[in-house]
């Protein structure tokens, strides 16, 4: 069965670029590129998880044309659009957790722009990113924080499509997953990442409400926090 995220973005694909390119509608790819620019090495090998139509790649190549890009995308239609725009980008179609990459430590940077909130297995995702990154490689990603007083982002898990939507019947099992900053920092430490920076910003509007993102720049470390150390920190 096709995954809910794939069904959702297949539906959006035809109008995705025209709608999100309007000023202020979807700010995340540009903001992420700005954060990446100071650490982007010439000729870097980059994996973009949830590459979509390649919007982040467009901003990054304005910074450095020499980057080598591979992408992962669950939506067949979004990946087809991306391939037309960037024929040299190798796109792996499917779920990042189900795709086998032959070369561990191959990538200098992994980016996840507006996709992590649709992946329920955070720990498994971070483990895989750590394996795929070279020593001292960077993981740059956005996530939705839990915000107690927020009308939409006040739960760790909620339906992505509102129950009143006419698309609910097609994608009724599509969920958004959120984390507190403390949870995210702990998971990063457990999987061998040092958080270098964390910024908060408005990513887009949903139901007339600002949706807040955090953008993390994390560096792969040689040291991992152990379960015993985690228990001691929480005691």
Buried (B, 14 or more C-beta within 10 A) or exposed (E): EEBBBBBBBBBBBEEBBEEBEEEEEBBBBEBBBEBBEEBBBEEBBBBBBBBBBBBBBBBBBEEBEEBBBBBBBBBBBBBBBBBEBBEEBEBBBBBBEEEEBEEEEBBBBBBBBBBBBBBEEBEEBBBBBBBBBBEEBBBBBBBBBBBEEBEBBEBEEBBBBEEEEEBEEBBEEBBBBBBEBEBBBBBBBBBBBBBBEEBEEEBBEEEEEEBBBBBBBBBBBEEEBEEEEEEEEEE
